[in-house]
Amino acid sequence: MTNRKYITRTELCEMLQISKETLSRWHRVGIAPPVVKIEQTTRYDIDQVNAWMDAKTKTGEQK
């Protein structure tokens, strides 16, 4: 079994240097990184976040 690393919403915002409001807006419009729901909490798989950032970089999209 692989040990997966998950980060919080706050950690993701710090990593991307964006506000929580921006992340919420990205979720509403469907451009945020995928989330992982663990019971009542929302987390982000760091591998999926990195893949999402790579895809955005390759397509030339801005944050």
ChimeraX attribute file (.defattr): number of C-alpha atoms within 10 A of each C-alpha:
attribute: neighborCount
match mode: 1-to-1
recipient: residues
	/A:1	3
	/A:2	4
	/A:3	5
	/A:4	8
	/A:5	10
	/A:6	18
	/A:7	17
	/A:8	15
	/A:9	18
	/A:10	14
	/A:11	13
	/A:12	21
	/A:13	16
	/A:14	12
	/A:15	10
	/A:16	12
	/A:17	10
	/A:18	13
	/A:19	14
	/A:20	14
	/A:21	10
	/A:22	13
	/A:23	18
	/A:24	13
	/A:25	13
	/A:26	14
	/A:27	14
	/A:28	10
	/A:29	8
	/A:30	10
	/A:31	13
	/A:32	17
	/A:33	19
	/A:34	14
	/A:35	18
	/A:36	14
	/A:37	10
	/A:38	8
	/A:39	6
	/A:40	6
	/A:41	10
	/A:42	13
	/A:43	19
	/A:44	19
	/A:45	18
	/A:46	16
	/A:47	12
	/A:48	15
	/A:49	18
	/A:50	12
	/A:51	13
	/A:52	16
	/A:53	18
	/A:54	12
	/A:55	12
	/A:56	14
	/A:57	12
	/A:58	9
	/A:59	9
	/A:60	9
	/A:61	9
	/A:62	7
	/A:63	13
